[in-house]
């Protein structure tokens, strides 16, 4: 992957401009209001690249033309322009400008400014970011690569939701997903319910102190999503349309033609078969298709034309008393696989009112409808199906052939698409608030959200799915299989609310500023479902009604089930922010959380956090070095990933027969544990924010270390108790890491040309410190859990397996004699040199987690044009052999009945042409080795080229803004991974494809 490093280096390289001399020489001094000289002030002749910098004493010299304009700019100060006539000396006093440092950042139950932040909080402003031009269906895809420490998983289906992981894996088996907050309130629905085009910004709370205000929900970080509001004084109608085409990021190259025939012959020969004629090695339908010259590329067959169209209409605006934003969005996405479709309609409405000079109110509404119905073809069958065969039965219109190549080992990949499938989801959510100013600086706010979600799910398998299409009689009459026709219909209902009561006090006293918060919050969730099912429609004579005909099924083969789950949380919270002289910052957070799922005496947990910061650049001795702020934080968060009734013993029901009578029975199935409580994560974070050279270089660096104790684990217990396991709090996992976020302005000229580069780098390491505390072999070291692959002192992603050592060749007589190998086998290292390969020769050979992540982005603007692109690199390797994944499908040609199946068009071992990298096609893999491979990759992740029309054109057309853009996503991927998309280690025959998108878009406002 050295070429990847070189590519990234070239992308991030900077350029510099140098001016030339002119006749008039101007000198002077630049100072701040107090008279303190300012070194490093950028001085530029407007409209040119001629420039100078002030020295340590604030002095400068520049040569320029008479009549030119000098531009003086410096970080944290207002820019000054002065026209030069005949002056030879120009002294300048710059005034402070804190606008950028005063940018508002959303934190827990409130806001702060960038300059007052004490924690590790990252912000992504979607309204000003070119990433908004990229066709991301799920909103958090916009965070992929742009925010250090945040890992966003791959999306491999229409309407798919990516995984989210912030700062590594804290918990062994409980949930690692972060808490989502929408417009100030905890959000518990699907992220697909939130329209990407409605998002104004993301604020990611990464350190324990920042997230401690959310207590038991925040061990895995917090993502705060803020939606758009009105900005203009008059109504603005916005139209946003994006239309694109999707395709595979990577598609396997399977054998066809004579390559397949050779593969089939080799499989027969290596198994000792002597008759290698076509009639002997091909099945009847394969031979027929071969003789007719008919072949099928099954990957072509399962791939559909995959357009994606996203259309939004919005109306927004504001007056002195009202702010409003209303949008409607329609998304129609066809995945790259046939029948993988996703449709969504969403509505968002936001109204804010200033009722009086002391009272404000607001009301938000969100509605979402999604349709995931449909079953895509199976890629397992697609991959291994012979290229010789028939998709449809000859003589029958549109009748799928169940066994296209005759053998029943592999079904037609479209066979499983035949059942009726229903997956529709509805969500409605409302937010309301009242905010009253009780006195100067003191504000009370009550806010709440209520939601209702519905899922309609169902599958019905008709009798036609059970026929054998090799028998014409079954094609003609499928009624004998009505006794197998079956289906289910399930309706799920999710109802909940969140209510916050918040008291805020903000005041300034000379050089002292105080921001205090006290609050009480509670929430409630109810989950309900009803499910009915039925089998055997023989008496009805048809199953054409599907799940609507359950009443026609055999009365003894109908099922019905209902269920309800309820749980609630309550919390008391507080925060104090104190700032002295804009230099010294102190933040204290505290939250006491209660969860109904825990037993009496264990329901409540306390989660404090503290953070300090020192803005060095505000000190007199450092005022001329730019902007530097040092930060440190320490806090405790929790994870309540326990089912609401997990602390109770559970009951299992069933039926048994005594004589001729059937009896129902109930027995305890799991042991109660009244001692269950929170997983707790305590973490230390040290960081620095900086900006130099008039903001030409800025960024932040964070290092952190955390420990997560009282892991929620299922532990095996002695069988004589009557139970096999119990959920308990035990074990500890540590995490540590570094995050770097940089931004540079490489070129910025008055001609309208600007080039910015961003870099995000992060590295995480975790370690299993303790598990069950058991030392059964009395060696003084806690025992590992080999069954689950958990090893004390190692990462949770440790891979424990044999160490491969090449391919056994015919002349490796010593290895063949000693270890019983056959030529073409995979050789393993005998780690203990005992002359036997067995379980004792296993060791930790690698790690599934990345070595590090690196994203480099560039934004190049010239007048009305803007080009944005970013490159994402997920690195493997290192001393721990990181970022490896099991890949037996891609590396073992004998993975599935190779004498029947197809395989990749790559080499394999045969006596006549032995391979040094691949095993023989009849290799039995006796040690069940995982065929591990690195899936390190570098990817051109996002590209966007946009053009904003100028004011003259807009005035002539009666518009406020018009932008057109061409964008691409996942366009180029480089990796040695053998399979589908390397980002999710996609296996051939075992994963869905990664999605590449090219789209054209238009944003219009009038």
Buried (B, 14 or more C-beta within 10 A) or exposed (E): BEEBEEBBEEBBEEEEEEBEEBEBEBBBBBBBEEEEBBBBBBBBBBEBBBBBBBBEEBBBEBBBEEEBBBBBBBBBBEEBEBEBEEBEEBEBBBEEBBEBBEEEBBBBBBBBBBBBBBBBBBBBBBEEBBBBBBBBBBBBBBBBBBBBBBBBBBBBBBBBBBEBBBBBBBBBBBBBEBBBBBBBBBBBBBBBBBBBBBBBBBBBBBBBBBBBBBBBBBBBBBBBBBBBBBEEEEEBBBBBBBBBBBBBBBBBEBBBEEBBBEBBBBBBBBEEEEEEEEEEBBBEBBBBBBEEEEBBEBBEBBBBEBEBBBBBBBBBBBEEEEBBBBBBBEBBBBBBBBBBBBBBBBBBBBBBBBEEEEEBBBEBBBBBBBBBBBBBBBBBBBBBBBBBBBBBBEEEEEBBBBBBBBBEBBBBBBBBBBBBBBBBBBBBBBBBBBBBBEEEBBBEBBBBBBBBBBBBBBBBBBBBBBBEBBEEEBBEEBBEBBBBBBBBBBBBBBBBBBBBBBBBBBEEEEEEBBBBBBBBBBBBBBBBBBBBBBBBBBEBEEBEEBBEBBEBBBEEEBEEEEEEBBBBBBBBBBBBBBBEEBBBBBBBBBBBBBBBBBBEEBBBBBBBBBBBBBBBBBEEEEBBBBBBBBBBBBBBBBBBBBEBBBBBEEEEEEEEEEEEEEEEEEEEEBBBBEEBBBBBBBBBBBBBBBBBBBBBBBBBBBBBBBBBBBBBBBBEBEEEEEBEEBBBBBBBBBBBBBBBBBBBBBBBBEEEBBBBBBBBBBBBBBBBBBBBEEEEEEEEEBBBBEEEBBBBEBBBBBBBBBBBEEBBBEEBEEBBEEBEBEBBBBBBBBEEEEEEBEEEBBEBBBBBBBBBBBBBBBBBBEEEEBBBBBBBBBBBBBEBBBBBBBBBBBBBBBBBEBBBBBBBEBEBBBEEEBBEEBBBBBBEBEBEBBBBBBBBBBBBBBBBBBBBBEEEEBEEEEBBBBBBBBBBBBBEBBBEBBBBBBBBBBBBBBBBBBBBBBBBBEBBBB
